[in-house]
């Protein structure tokens, strides 16, 4: 019988967080919501959860660090909006074109894209980016209706 080699991941025990850590997380979330006057639904959004997962990966990779040094300031974020909006929105829209079957799904896809385009414009995005988003919306709508 040939011996099998263990994967390195088998040496890392994955266990649920202890109760005190879960309680601390809940407390910090309540403080966040109260301090920034955010609705409870803020923590259930896909964007928030994705951001939190990124923070977990960041901490696992780089260890404990000062969050004020890790997070960019709002000016840096605003300058990064055009790139993120363009790449993320277009990829998402074209995926939605192939999967949206109901009119309600299509309408929501278009409305979300238009909202992202508006965010891009408000943040001082170049007109090219906003036009790119709007063109993607029109492409989606045309493909849904079957018109040329």
C-alpha positions in Angstrom: 0.0 0.0 0.0 1.4 3.4 -1.1 1.6 6.1 1.7 -0.4 9.2 0.9 1.0 12.6 1.5 -1.0 15.0 3.6 -1.9 18.4 2.3 -0.5 21.3 4.1 -4.0 22.6 4.8 -4.7 19.5 6.9 -2.3 20.9 9.5 -4.3 24.1 10.0 -7.3 23.5 12.2 -10.4 25.4 11.2 -12.6 25.9 14.1 -15.5 28.2 14.9 -14.7 31.4 16.8 -15.2 31.1 20.5 -18.4 32.7 22.0 -16.6 35.7 23.5 -15.1 36.6 20.0 -18.6 36.3 18.4 -20.0 38.5 21.1 -17.2 41.1 20.6 -18.0 41.1 16.9 -21.7 41.7 17.5 -20.8 44.5 19.9 -18.5 46.2 17.4 -21.1 45.9 14.7 -23.7 47.6 16.9 -21.2 50.4 17.7 -20.5 50.8 14.0 -24.2 51.1 13.1 -24.9 53.5 15.9 -21.8 55.7 15.5 -22.3 56.1 11.7 -26.1 56.1 11.9 -26.5 53.1 9.5 -29.5 50.8 9.2 -29.2 47.3 10.4 -29.5 46.0 6.9 -26.0 47.5 6.2 -24.3 44.4 7.6 -26.3 42.0 5.4 -25.4 43.6 2.1 -23.1 41.7 -0.3 -20.7 44.7 -0.6 -20.3 44.9 3.2 -19.7 41.2 3.5 -17.2 41.2 0.7 -15.4 44.1 2.3 -15.3 42.2 5.7 -14.0 39.1 4.0 -11.2 41.2 2.4 -10.3 42.5 5.8 -10.2 38.9 7.2 -7.8 37.9 4.4 -5.8 41.0 4.9 -5.4 40.3 8.6 -4.6 36.6 8.0 -1.9 37.6 5.5 -0.4 40.7 7.2 -1.3 40.1 10.8 -2.7 42.7 13.2 -2.2 46.2 12.0 -3.4 49.7 12.6 -6.6 50.0 10.6 -6.0 53.7 10.0 -2.9 52.8 8.1 -4.6 50.0 6.1 -7.6 51.9 5.0 -7.2 54.6 2.4 -8.7 58.1 2.9 -11.8 59.2 1.1 -9.8 61.1 -1.6 -7.9 58.0 -2.6 -11.1 56.0 -2.7 -12.8 58.7 -4.8 -9.9 58.6 -7.3 -10.2 54.8 -7.5 -14.0 54.8 -8.2 -13.8 55.2 -12.1 -11.6 52.1 -12.5 -13.7 49.9 -10.1 -17.0 51.1 -11.6 -15.9 50.5 -15.1 -14.4 47.0 -14.6 -16.9 45.7 -12.1 -20.0 47.1 -13.7 -19.3 45.9 -17.2 -18.3 42.4 -16.1 -21.4 42.2 -13.9 -23.7 43.6 -16.6 -22.6 41.2 -19.3 -23.0 38.3 -16.9 -26.5 39.5 -16.1 -27.4 39.7 -19.7 -27.0 36.0 -20.0 -28.7 35.1 -16.8 -31.6 37.6 -16.4 -34.8 35.9 -17.6 -37.5 37.9 -16.0 -38.3 41.5 -16.8 -38.0 42.4 -13.1 -34.4 41.1 -13.1 -33.6 43.0 -16.2 -35.1 46.2 -14.9 -33.1 45.9 -11.6 -29.9 45.2 -13.5 -30.4 48.3 -15.6 -31.3 50.4 -12.5 -28.2 49.2 -10.6 -26.0 50.0 -13.6 -27.4 53.4 -13.9 -26.9 54.0 -10.2 -23.3 53.0 -10.5 -22.9 55.3 -13.5 -24.4 58.1 -11.4 -21.9 57.4 -8.6 -19.1 57.5 -11.1 -20.3 60.9 -12.4 -20.7 62.4 -8.9 -17.3 61.3 -7.9 -15.7 63.3 -10.8 -15.3 60.3 -13.1 -14.2 61.1 -16.6 -17.1 61.2 -19.1 -15.6 58.1 -20.9 -16.3 55.9 -17.8 -19.9 57.1 -17.5 -20.5 56.7 -21.2 -19.0 53.2 -21.0 -21.5 52.2 -18.2 -24.4 53.8 -20.1 -23.5 52.0 -23.3 -23.4 48.7 -21.4 -26.9 49.4 -20.1 -28.2 50.1 -23.6 -26.5 47.0 -24.9 -28.2 45.0 -22.3 -31.6 46.5 -22.9 -31.2 45.9 -26.7 -30.2 42.3 -26.2 -33.2 41.7 -23.9 -35.7 43.2 -26.4 -34.0 41.4 -29.4 -33.7 44.7 -31.3 -30.7 45.7 -33.4 
